[in-house]
Amino acid sequence: MLSQSLLSGMRVLRTEARRNFGIVAPALSKASDPIQQLFLDKVREYKQKSSGGKLVDSNPDIERELKTELDRVAKQYGSDGKTDMLKFPEFQFPDVKVDPITQAPQ
C-alpha cells in the first residue's frame, strides 16, 4: 500500500518536472532544439527592433491607419485635438472650503 502511493507520487513528480522543463526550456540561453533556438532569435530580434518605442516593421500605410484610428477614438471621447490621448489624464481635485460646525445654543 505504501509502495503504491510512493510509486504514484514519483510518477506525479516526474510528470510535473517534465512539464516545468518544457516551460522553462525557451528561457535557456542556448537551446538544443533548432525550433527553440529560432524562437529565441526572433524574440531577441523583436526586442532590439522595439527599443525605439515605435511600431515594429511598420510602413506608411500602417502608420496612417494608426493615426486615423487614434483620431477617431479621440473624437469619440471628446478630445479637442490638442490633448494627447496616449497620456493618462491628470486629475485636479481642488480643496473645498468647509464651514466650521458651530455649537447650537442651549
Backbone atoms as SQL, in Angstrom:
CREATE TABLE atoms (id INTEGER PRIMARY KEY, chain TEXT, resi INTEGER, resn TEXT, atom TEXT, x REAL, y REAL, z REAL);
INSERT INTO atoms VALUES
  (1, 'A', 1, 'MET', 'N', 0.832, -1.187, 0.000),
  (2, 'A', 1, 'MET', 'CA', 0.000, 0.000, 0.000),
  (3, 'A', 1, 'MET', 'C', 0.877, 1.251, 0.000),
  (4, 'A', 2, 'LEU', 'N', 1.850, 1.277, 0.891),
  (5, 'A', 2, 'LEU', 'CA', 2.761, 2.415, 0.968),
  (6, 'A', 2, 'LEU', 'C', 3.598, 2.522, -0.288),
  (7, 'A', 3, 'SER', 'N', 4.025, 1.393, -0.805),
  (8, 'A', 3, 'SER', 'CA', 4.850, 1.410, -2.009),
  (9, 'A', 3, 'SER', 'C', 4.047, 1.889, -3.218),
  (10, 'A', 4, 'GLN', 'N', 2.747, 1.574, -3.276),
  (11, 'A', 4, 'GLN', 'CA', 1.913, 2.038, -4.380),
  (12, 'A', 4, 'GLN', 'C', 1.735, 3.557, -4.329),
  (13, 'A', 5, 'SER', 'N', 1.500, 4.092, -3.134),
  (14, 'A', 5, 'SER', 'CA', 1.333, 5.542, -3.024),
  (15, 'A', 5, 'SER', 'C', 2.655, 6.263, -3.297),
  (16, 'A', 6, 'LEU', 'N', 3.762, 5.663, -2.881),
  (17, 'A', 6, 'LEU', 'CA', 5.070, 6.241, -3.155),
  (18, 'A', 6, 'LEU', 'C', 5.364, 6.226, -4.648),
  (19, 'A', 7, 'LEU', 'N', 5.031, 5.117, -5.302),
  (20, 'A', 7, 'LEU', 'CA', 5.226, 4.995, -6.753),
  (21, 'A', 7, 'LEU', 'C', 4.339, 5.993, -7.495),
  (22, 'A', 8, 'SER', 'N', 3.116, 6.141, -7.038),
  (23, 'A', 8, 'SER', 'CA', 2.195, 7.099, -7.646),
  (24, 'A', 8, 'SER', 'C', 2.713, 8.526, -7.478),
  (25, 'A', 9, 'GLY', 'N', 3.241, 8.840, -6.310),
  (26, 'A', 9, 'GLY', 'CA', 3.818, 10.164, -6.066),
  (27, 'A', 9, 'GLY', 'C', 5.018, 10.436, -6.947),
  (28, 'A', 10, 'MET', 'N', 5.835, 9.427, -7.175),
  (29, 'A', 10, 'MET', 'CA', 7.007, 9.587, -8.041),
  (30, 'A', 10, 'MET', 'C', 6.591, 9.856, -9.488),
  (31, 'A', 11, 'ARG', 'N', 5.524, 9.207, -9.936),
  (32, 'A', 11, 'ARG', 'CA', 5.026, 9.443, -11.298),
  (33, 'A', 11, 'ARG', 'C', 4.554, 10.882, -11.450),
  (34, 'A', 12, 'VAL', 'N', 3.860, 11.368, -10.445),
  (35, 'A', 12, 'VAL', 'CA', 3.366, 12.749, -10.487),
  (36, 'A', 12, 'VAL', 'C', 4.537, 13.723, -10.517),
  (37, 'A', 13, 'LEU', 'N', 5.549, 13.499, -9.688),
  (38, 'A', 13, 'LEU', 'CA', 6.718, 14.367, -9.671),
  (39, 'A', 13, 'LEU', 'C', 7.445, 14.358, -11.005),
  (40, 'A', 14, 'ARG', 'N', 7.566, 13.191, -11.604),
  (41, 'A', 14, 'ARG', 'CA', 8.240, 13.089, -12.886),
  (42, 'A', 14, 'ARG', 'C', 7.463, 13.860, -13.959),
  (43, 'A', 15, 'THR', 'N', 6.146, 13.721, -13.956),
  (44, 'A', 15, 'THR', 'CA', 5.312, 14.441, -14.923),
  (45, 'A', 15, 'THR', 'C', 5.429, 15.945, -14.718),
  (46, 'A', 16, 'GLU', 'N', 5.375, 16.385, -13.469),
  (47, 'A', 16, 'GLU', 'CA', 5.490, 17.814, -13.176),
  (48, 'A', 16, 'GLU', 'C', 6.854, 18.353, -13.590),
  (49, 'A', 17, 'ALA', 'N', 7.908, 17.599, -13.329),
  (50, 'A', 17, 'ALA', 'CA', 9.244, 18.041, -13.708),
  (51, 'A', 17, 'ALA', 'C', 9.357, 18.169, -15.219),
  (52, 'A', 18, 'ARG', 'N', 8.764, 17.240, -15.947),
  (53, 'A', 18, 'ARG', 'CA', 8.803, 17.295, -17.405),
  (54, 'A', 18, 'ARG', 'C', 8.035, 18.523, -17.903),
  (55, 'A', 19, 'ARG', 'N', 6.885, 18.822, -17.323),
  (56, 'A', 19, 'ARG', 'CA', 6.099, 19.987, -17.720),
  (57, 'A', 19, 'ARG', 'C', 6.859, 21.275, -17.421),
  (58, 'A', 20, 'ASN', 'N', 7.447, 21.346, -16.239),
  (59, 'A', 20, 'ASN', 'CA', 8.177, 22.555, -15.871),
  (60, 'A', 20, 'ASN', 'C', 9.379, 22.769, -16.774),
  (61, 'A', 21, 'PHE', 'N', 10.058, 21.703, -17.148),
  (62, 'A', 21, 'PHE', 'CA', 11.193, 21.841, -18.050),
  (63, 'A', 21, 'PHE', 'C', 10.719, 22.341, -19.411),
  (64, 'A', 22, 'GLY', 'N', 9.566, 21.881, -19.865),
  (65, 'A', 22, 'GLY', 'CA', 9.025, 22.332, -21.143),
  (66, 'A', 22, 'GLY', 'C', 8.698, 23.812, -21.130),
  (67, 'A', 23, 'ILE', 'N', 8.328, 24.344, -19.997),
  (68, 'A', 23, 'ILE', 'CA', 8.016, 25.765, -19.879),
  (69, 'A', 23, 'ILE', 'C', 9.285, 26.596, -19.785),
  (70, 'A', 24, 'VAL', 'N', 10.280, 26.108, -19.055),
  (71, 'A', 24, 'VAL', 'CA', 11.498, 26.863, -18.796),
  (72, 'A', 24, 'VAL', 'C', 12.492, 26.765, -19.951),
  (73, 'A', 25, 'ALA', 'N', 12.411, 25.733, -20.740),
  (74, 'A', 25, 'ALA', 'CA', 13.406, 25.496, -21.778),
  (75, 'A', 25, 'ALA', 'C', 13.589, 26.680, -22.735),
  (76, 'A', 26, 'PRO', 'N', 12.527, 27.373, -23.216),
  (77, 'A', 26, 'PRO', 'CA', 12.769, 28.509, -24.108),
  (78, 'A', 26, 'PRO', 'C', 13.536, 29.645, -23.449),
  (79, 'A', 27, 'ALA', 'N', 13.537, 29.691, -22.151),
  (80, 'A', 27, 'ALA', 'CA', 14.237, 30.767, -21.455),
  (81, 'A', 27, 'ALA', 'C', 15.732, 30.498, -21.331),
  (82, 'A', 28, 'LEU', 'N', 16.161, 29.305, -21.668),
  (83, 'A', 28, 'LEU', 'CA', 17.582, 28.989, -21.591),
  (84, 'A', 28, 'LEU', 'C', 18.338, 29.773, -22.653),
  (85, 'A', 29, 'SER', 'N', 19.570, 30.114, -22.365),
  (86, 'A', 29, 'SER', 'CA', 20.340, 30.922, -23.311),
  (87, 'A', 29, 'SER', 'C', 20.720, 30.145, -24.562),
  (88, 'A', 30, 'LYS', 'N', 20.969, 28.871, -24.421),
  (89, 'A', 30, 'LYS', 'CA', 21.310, 28.062, -25.581),
  (90, 'A', 30, 'LYS', 'C', 20.353, 26.886, -25.635),
  (91, 'A', 31, 'ALA', 'N', 19.565, 26.829, -26.693),
  (92, 'A', 31, 'ALA', 'CA', 18.579, 25.765, -26.826),
  (93, 'A', 31, 'ALA', 'C', 19.161, 24.632, -27.659),
  (94, 'A', 32, 'SER', 'N', 18.809, 23.423, -27.294),
  (95, 'A', 32, 'SER', 'CA', 19.290, 22.266, -28.053),
  (96, 'A', 32, 'SER', 'C', 18.407, 21.997, -29.262),
  (97, 'A', 33, 'ASP', 'N', 17.172, 22.426, -29.211),
  (98, 'A', 33, 'ASP', 'CA', 16.230, 22.225, -30.294),
  (99, 'A', 33, 'ASP', 'C', 16.329, 23.398, -31.274),
  (100, 'A', 34, 'PRO', 'N', 16.434, 23.153, -32.569),
  (101, 'A', 34, 'PRO', 'CA', 16.548, 24.268, -33.522),
  (102, 'A', 34, 'PRO', 'C', 15.314, 25.161, -33.552),
  (103, 'A', 35, 'ILE', 'N', 14.150, 24.612, -33.278),
  (104, 'A', 35, 'ILE', 'CA', 12.928, 25.421, -33.244),
  (105, 'A', 35, 'ILE', 'C', 12.981, 26.385, -32.052),
  (106, 'A', 36, 'GLN', 'N', 13.428, 25.893, -30.909),
  (107, 'A', 36, 'GLN', 'CA', 13.559, 26.766, -29.742),
  (108, 'A', 36, 'GLN', 'C', 14.599, 27.848, -29.996),
  (109, 'A', 37, 'GLN', 'N', 15.692, 27.492, -30.648),
  (110, 'A', 37, 'GLN', 'CA', 16.724, 28.479, -30.947),
  (111, 'A', 37, 'GLN', 'C', 16.188, 29.553, -31.891),
  (112, 'A', 38, 'LEU', 'N', 15.401, 29.147, -32.880),
  (113, 'A', 38, 'LEU', 'CA', 14.786, 30.097, -33.796),
  (114, 'A', 38, 'LEU', 'C', 13.845, 31.036, -33.048),
  (115, 'A', 39, 'PHE', 'N', 13.071, 30.471, -32.120),
  (116, 'A', 39, 'PHE', 'CA', 12.163, 31.283, -31.297),
  (117, 'A', 39, 'PHE', 'C', 12.951, 32.308, -30.486),
  (118, 'A', 40, 'LEU', 'N', 14.029, 31.871, -29.837),
  (119, 'A', 40, 'LEU', 'CA', 14.844, 32.786, -29.042),
  (120, 'A', 40, 'LEU', 'C', 15.466, 33.875, -29.908),
  (121, 'A', 41, 'ASP', 'N', 15.916, 33.508, -31.099),
  (122, 'A', 41, 'ASP', 'CA', 16.495, 34.515, -32.005),
  (123, 'A', 41, 'ASP', 'C', 15.459, 35.551, -32.403),
  (124, 'A', 42, 'LYS', 'N', 14.244, 35.112, -32.690),
  (125, 'A', 42, 'LYS', 'CA', 13.178, 36.048, -33.081),
  (126, 'A', 42, 'LYS', 'C', 12.775, 36.953, -31.919),
  (127, 'A', 43, 'VAL', 'N', 12.739, 36.416, -30.709),
  (128, 'A', 43, 'VAL', 'CA', 12.406, 37.238, -29.540),
  (129, 'A', 43, 'VAL', 'C', 13.482, 38.300, -29.330),
  (130, 'A', 44, 'ARG', 'N', 14.733, 37.921, -29.457),
  (131, 'A', 44, 'ARG', 'CA', 15.831, 38.889, -29.302),
  (132, 'A', 44, 'ARG', 'C', 15.795, 39.946, -30.408),
  (133, 'A', 45, 'GLU', 'N', 15.487, 39.524, -31.640),
  (134, 'A', 45, 'GLU', 'CA', 15.398, 40.456, -32.761),
  (135, 'A', 45, 'GLU', 'C', 14.260, 41.453, -32.545),
  (136, 'A', 46, 'TYR', 'N', 13.116, 40.969, -32.071),
  (137, 'A', 46, 'TYR', 'CA', 11.977, 41.843, -31.798),
  (138, 'A', 46, 'TYR', 'C', 12.313, 42.840, -30.683),
  (139, 'A', 47, 'LYS', 'N', 12.995, 42.362, -29.654),
  (140, 'A', 47, 'LYS', 'CA', 13.385, 43.247, -28.553),
  (141, 'A', 47, 'LYS', 'C', 14.299, 44.358, -29.060),
  (142, 'A', 48, 'GLN', 'N', 15.210, 44.013, -29.940),
  (143, 'A', 48, 'GLN', 'CA', 16.143, 45.001, -30.483),
  (144, 'A', 48, 'GLN', 'C', 15.398, 46.016, -31.361),
  (145, 'A', 49, 'LYS', 'N', 14.452, 45.555, -32.182),
  (146, 'A', 49, 'LYS', 'CA', 13.711, 46.450, -33.070),
  (147, 'A', 49, 'LYS', 'C', 12.746, 47.349, -32.311),
  (148, 'A', 50, 'SER', 'N', 12.183, 46.867, -31.217),
  (149, 'A', 50, 'SER', 'CA', 11.167, 47.629, -30.492),
  (150, 'A', 50, 'SER', 'C', 11.757, 48.574, -29.457),
  (151, 'A', 51, 'SER', 'N', 13.063, 48.708, -29.410),
  (152, 'A', 51, 'SER', 'CA', 13.677, 49.548, -28.386),
  (153, 'A', 51, 'SER', 'C', 13.407, 51.036, -28.618),
  (154, 'A', 52, 'GLY', 'N', 13.045, 51.450, -29.827),
  (155, 'A', 52, 'GLY', 'CA', 12.802, 52.857, -30.121),
  (156, 'A', 52, 'GLY', 'C', 11.433, 53.359, -29.684),
  (157, 'A', 53, 'GLY', 'N', 10.515, 52.475, -29.329),
  (158, 'A', 53, 'GLY', 'CA', 9.192, 52.886, -28.903),
  (159, 'A', 53, 'GLY', 'C', 8.200, 53.040, -30.057),
  (160, 'A', 54, 'LYS', 'N', 8.606, 52.750, -31.263),
  (161, 'A', 54, 'LYS', 'CA', 7.725, 52.836, -32.425),
  (162, 'A', 54, 'LYS', 'C', 7.213, 51.445, -32.774),
  (163, 'A', 55, 'LEU', 'N', 6.297, 51.403, -33.751),
  (164, 'A', 55, 'LEU', 'CA', 5.801, 50.118, -34.223),
  (165, 'A', 55, 'LEU', 'C', 6.922, 49.364, -34.926),
  (166, 'A', 56, 'VAL', 'N', 6.955, 48.064, -34.723),
  (167, 'A', 56, 'VAL', 'CA', 7.985, 47.233, -35.329),
  (168, 'A', 56, 'VAL', 'C', 7.549, 46.856, -36.740),
  (169, 'A', 57, 'ASP', 'N', 8.461, 47.009, -37.694),
  (170, 'A', 57, 'ASP', 'CA', 8.226, 46.660, -39.101),
  (171, 'A', 57, 'ASP', 'C', 6.967, 47.313, -39.664),
  (172, 'A', 58, 'SER', 'N', 6.783, 48.587, -39.402),
  (173, 'A', 58, 'SER', 'CA', 5.607, 49.275, -39.929),
  (174, 'A', 58, 'SER', 'C', 5.954, 49.946, -41.248),
  (175, 'A', 59, 'ASN', 'N', 4.920, 50.312, -41.973),
  (176, 'A', 59, 'ASN', 'CA', 5.097, 51.035, -43.219),
  (177, 'A', 59, 'ASN', 'C', 4.186, 52.262, -43.174),
  (178, 'A', 60, 'PRO', 'N', 4.260, 53.167, -44.134),
  (179, 'A', 60, 'PRO', 'CA', 3.433, 54.382, -44.086),
  (180, 'A', 60, 'PRO', 'C', 1.929, 54.094, -44.033),
  (181, 'A', 61, 'ASP', 'N', 1.478, 53.023, -44.665),
  (182, 'A', 61, 'ASP', 'CA', 0.054, 52.689, -44.618),
  (183, 'A', 61, 'ASP', 'C', -0.387, 52.341, -43.190),
  (184, 'A', 62, 'ILE', 'N', 0.425, 51.567, -42.490),
  (185, 'A', 62, 'ILE', 'CA', 0.088, 51.190, -41.111),
  (186, 'A', 62, 'ILE', 'C', 0.134, 52.412, -40.210),
  (187, 'A', 63, 'GLU', 'N', 1.132, 53.272, -40.388),
  (188, 'A', 63, 'GLU', 'CA', 1.224, 54.494, -39.580),
  (189, 'A', 63, 'GLU', 'C', 0.007, 55.390, -39.818),
  (190, 'A', 64, 'ARG', 'N', -0.419, 55.508, -41.082),
  (191, 'A', 64, 'ARG', 'CA', -1.580, 56.332, -41.423),
  (192, 'A', 64, 'ARG', 'C', -2.851, 55.736, -40.808),
  (193, 'A', 65, 'GLU', 'N', -2.975, 54.409, -40.852),
  (194, 'A', 65, 'GLU', 'CA', -4.140, 53.745, -40.262),
  (195, 'A', 65, 'GLU', 'C', -4.175, 53.941, -38.748),
  (196, 'A', 66, 'LEU', 'N', -3.011, 53.859, -38.100),
  (197, 'A', 66, 'LEU', 'CA', -2.936, 54.095, -36.655),
  (198, 'A', 66, 'LEU', 'C', -3.359, 55.512, -36.316),
  (199, 'A', 67, 'LYS', 'N', -2.887, 56.488, -37.084),
  (200, 'A', 67, 'LYS', 'CA', -3.251, 57.881, -36.837),
  (201, 'A', 67, 'LYS', 'C', -4.748, 58.090, -37.037),
  (202, 'A', 68, 'THR', 'N', -5.316, 57.480, -38.080),
  (203, 'A', 68, 'THR', 'CA', -6.758, 57.592, -38.332),
  (204, 'A', 68, 'THR', 'C', -7.561, 57.019, -37.168),
  (205, 'A', 69, 'GLU', 'N', -7.161, 55.849, -36.684),
  (206, 'A', 69, 'GLU', 'CA', -7.871, 55.223, -35.565),
  (207, 'A', 69, 'GLU', 'C', -7.741, 56.050, -34.285),
  (208, 'A', 70, 'LEU', 'N', -6.548, 56.582, -34.027),
  (209, 'A', 70, 'LEU', 'CA', -6.375, 57.419, -32.828),
  (210, 'A', 70, 'LEU', 'C', -7.205, 58.693, -32.921),
  (211, 'A', 71, 'ASP', 'N', -7.297, 59.288, -34.114),
  (212, 'A', 71, 'ASP', 'CA', -8.130, 60.478, -34.297),
  (213, 'A', 71, 'ASP', 'C', -9.609, 60.152, -34.102),
  (214, 'A', 72, 'ARG', 'N', -10.029, 58.993, -34.604),
  (215, 'A', 72, 'ARG', 'CA', -11.424, 58.581, -34.448),
  (216, 'A', 72, 'ARG', 'C', -11.771, 58.377, -32.967),
  (217, 'A', 73, 'VAL', 'N', -10.891, 57.706, -32.251),
  (218, 'A', 73, 'VAL', 'CA', -11.131, 57.457, -30.823),
  (219, 'A', 73, 'VAL', 'C', -11.101, 58.771, -30.048),
  (220, 'A', 74, 'ALA', 'N', -10.188, 59.664, -30.395),
  (221, 'A', 74, 'ALA', 'CA', -10.116, 60.959, -29.720),
  (222, 'A', 74, 'ALA', 'C', -11.399, 61.752, -29.944),
  (223, 'A', 75, 'LYS', 'N', -11.912, 61.732, -31.164),
  (224, 'A', 75, 'LYS', 'CA', -13.159, 62.444, -31.451),
  (225, 'A', 75, 'LYS', 'C', -14.322, 61.811, -30.706),
  (226, 'A', 76, 'GLN', 'N', -14.340, 60.489, -30.643),
  (227, 'A', 76, 'GLN', 'CA', -15.414, 59.765, -29.970),
  (228, 'A', 76, 'GLN', 'C', -15.446, 60.093, -28.474),
  (229, 'A', 77, 'TYR', 'N', -14.281, 60.291, -27.877),
  (230, 'A', 77, 'TYR', 'CA', -14.230, 60.559, -26.446),
  (231, 'A', 77, 'TYR', 'C', -14.069, 62.035, -26.125),
  (232, 'A', 78, 'GLY', 'N', -14.303, 62.910, -27.100),
  (233, 'A', 78, 'GLY', 'CA', -14.393, 64.334, -26.830),
  (234, 'A', 78, 'GLY', 'C', -13.075, 65.067, -26.717),
  (235, 'A', 79, 'SER', 'N', -12.069, 64.665, -27.434),
  (236, 'A', 79, 'SER', 'CA', -10.805, 65.385, -27.402),
  (237, 'A', 79, 'SER', 'C', -10.914, 66.629, -28.265),
  (238, 'A', 80, 'ASP', 'N', -10.212, 67.676, -27.857),
  (239, 'A', 80, 'ASP', 'CA', -10.238, 68.926, -28.615),
  (240, 'A', 80, 'ASP', 'C', -9.170, 68.962, -29.698),
  (241, 'A', 81, 'GLY', 'N', -8.413, 67.905, -29.865),
  (242, 'A', 81, 'GLY', 'CA', -7.371, 67.839, -30.873),
  (243, 'A', 81, 'GLY', 'C', -6.011, 68.230, -30.331),
  (244, 'A', 82, 'LYS', 'N', -5.964, 68.904, -29.209),
  (245, 'A', 82, 'LYS', 'CA', -4.705, 69.326, -28.603),
  (246, 'A', 82, 'LYS', 'C', -4.280, 68.367, -27.488),
  (247, 'A', 83, 'THR', 'N', -5.210, 67.574, -27.009),
  (248, 'A', 83, 'THR', 'CA', -4.937, 66.665, -25.904),
  (249, 'A', 83, 'THR', 'C', -4.261, 65.402, -26.417),
  (250, 'A', 84, 'ASP', 'N', -3.230, 64.979, -25.731),
  (251, 'A', 84, 'ASP', 'CA', -2.547, 63.738, -26.078),
  (252, 'A', 84, 'ASP', 'C', -3.355, 62.580, -25.504),
  (253, 'A', 85, 'MET', 'N', -3.999, 61.820, -26.377),
  (254, 'A', 85, 'MET', 'CA', -4.876, 60.743, -25.925),
  (255, 'A', 85, 'MET', 'C', -4.096, 59.509, -25.470),
  (256, 'A', 86, 'LEU', 'N', -2.800, 59.466, -25.736),
  (257, 'A', 86, 'LEU', 'CA', -1.992, 58.333, -25.291),
  (258, 'A', 86, 'LEU', 'C', -1.472, 58.530, -23.874),
  (259, 'A', 87, 'LYS', 'N', -1.654, 59.710, -23.317),
  (260, 'A', 87, 'LYS', 'CA', -1.169, 60.020, -21.982),
  (261, 'A', 87, 'LYS', 'C', -2.310, 59.853, -20.980),
  (262, 'A', 88, 'PHE', 'N', -1.997, 59.292, -19.829),
  (263, 'A', 88, 'PHE', 'CA', -3.015, 59.124, -18.789),
  (264, 'A', 88, 'PHE', 'C', -3.431, 60.498, -18.293),
  (265, 'A', 89, 'PRO', 'N', -4.724, 60.750, -18.124),
  (266, 'A', 89, 'PRO', 'CA', -5.167, 62.089, -17.714),
  (267, 'A', 89, 'PRO', 'C', -4.711, 62.447, -16.302),
  (268, 'A', 90, 'GLU', 'N', -4.491, 63.732, -16.114),
  (269, 'A', 90, 'GLU', 'CA', -4.142, 64.229, -14.789),
  (270, 'A', 90, 'GLU', 'C', -5.389, 64.849, -14.179),
  (271, 'A', 91, 'PHE', 'N', -5.706, 64.439, -12.977),
  (272, 'A', 91, 'PHE', 'CA', -6.901, 64.923, -12.305),
  (273, 'A', 91, 'PHE', 'C', -6.530, 66.013, -11.315),
  (274, 'A', 92, 'GLN', 'N', -7.361, 67.023, -11.241),
  (275, 'A', 92, 'GLN', 'CA', -7.189, 68.111, -10.286),
  (276, 'A', 92, 'GLN', 'C', -8.369, 68.076, -9.315),
  (277, 'A', 93, 'PHE', 'N', -8.074, 67.941, -8.055),
  (278, 'A', 93, 'PHE', 'CA', -9.103, 67.948, -7.030),
  (279, 'A', 93, 'PHE', 'C', -8.856, 69.139, -6.112),
  (280, 'A', 94, 'PRO', 'N', -9.542, 70.250, -6.357),
  (281, 'A', 94, 'PRO', 'CA', -9.312, 71.430, -5.520),
  (282, 'A', 94, 'PRO', 'C', -9.865, 71.199, -4.111),
  (283, 'A', 95, 'ASP', 'N', -9.210, 71.828, -3.141),
  (284, 'A', 95, 'ASP', 'CA', -9.693, 71.739, -1.766),
  (285, 'A', 95, 'ASP', 'C', -10.963, 72.568, -1.634),
  (286, 'A', 96, 'VAL', 'N', -11.957, 71.971, -1.055),
  (287, 'A', 96, 'VAL', 'CA', -13.233, 72.639, -0.854),
  (288, 'A', 96, 'VAL', 'C', -13.238, 73.229, 0.541),
  (289, 'A', 97, 'LYS', 'N', -13.608, 74.500, 0.628),
  (290, 'A', 97, 'LYS', 'CA', -13.667, 75.133, 1.936),
  (291, 'A', 97, 'LYS', 'C', -14.953, 74.691, 2.628),
  (292, 'A', 98, 'VAL', 'N', -14.777, 74.136, 3.812),
  (293, 'A', 98, 'VAL', 'CA', -15.918, 73.624, 4.568),
  (294, 'A', 98, 'VAL', 'C', -16.149, 74.586, 5.744),
  (295, 'A', 99, 'ASP', 'N', -17.409, 74.978, 5.931),
  (296, 'A', 99, 'ASP', 'CA', -17.726, 75.855, 7.051),
  (297, 'A', 99, 'ASP', 'C', -17.575, 75.077, 8.355),
  (298, 'A', 100, 'PRO', 'N', -16.981, 75.727, 9.350),
  (299, 'A', 100, 'PRO', 'CA', -16.826, 75.023, 10.630),
  (300, 'A', 100, 'PRO', 'C', -18.190, 74.809, 11.289),
  (301, 'A', 101, 'ILE', 'N', -18.274, 73.741, 12.026),
  (302, 'A', 101, 'ILE', 'CA', -19.529, 73.436, 12.715),
  (303, 'A', 101, 'ILE', 'C', -19.544, 74.242, 14.005),
  (304, 'A', 102, 'THR', 'N', -20.594, 74.981, 14.162),
  (305, 'A', 102, 'THR', 'CA', -20.733, 75.773, 15.389),
  (306, 'A', 102, 'THR', 'C', -21.701, 75.063, 16.303),
  (307, 'A', 103, 'GLN', 'N', -21.465, 75.231, 17.597),
  (308, 'A', 103, 'GLN', 'CA', -22.328, 74.567, 18.564),
  (309, 'A', 103, 'GLN', 'C', -23.609, 75.365, 18.708),
  (310, 'A', 104, 'ALA', 'N', -24.719, 74.680, 18.656),
  (311, 'A', 104, 'ALA', 'CA', -26.032, 75.333, 18.770),
  (312, 'A', 104, 'ALA', 'C', -26.248, 75.807, 20.215),
  (313, 'A', 105, 'PRO', 'N', -26.870, 76.988, 20.347),
  (314, 'A', 105, 'PRO', 'CA', -27.140, 77.471, 21.725),
  (315, 'A', 105, 'PRO', 'C', -28.123, 76.557, 22.444),
  (316, 'A', 106, 'GLN', 'N', -27.925, 76.481, 23.767),
  (317, 'A', 106, 'GLN', 'CA', -28.798, 75.603, 24.554),
  (318, 'A', 106, 'GLN', 'C', -29.895, 76.360, 25.217);
